[in-house]
């Protein structure tokens, strides 16, 4: 039942966001060089880090997934994904349309690996922006040291 409520709440939030975006686009114009924004505050974030095994070896092709967290409850859908390079490094850049600054970064090793998945919560500290609709930019680092499966 709770999953159904979460899905319904997510769908309602999306529909509401789309409606606000449509209203914002139809109600604003570029008048005198000032751009009017109406809708959901936006900002850009960047999360980077590296993934290694317990022995310190880089883990190539690990999947990094960024998920939204709202009031300590994680949404199942990802808002950004990437994979690690040969050196185990990754970087995720994304423009964000939600005002909540909390995300969860999930690291899933390649399927043929004997390593366990891991995750961490990250609080994004947005800086800059205009204080209204542009909440600025945020950067964070999330490194993973994956343990072997037992």
Secondary structure, 3 states (H helix, E strand, C coil): CHHHHHHHHHHHHHHHHHHHHHHHHHHCCEECCEECCCCCCEEEEEEEEEEEECCCCECCCCEEEEEEEECCEEEEEEEEEEECCCCCEEEEEEEECCCCCEEEEEEECCCCCCECCEEEEEECCCECCCCCCEEEEEEEECCEEECECC
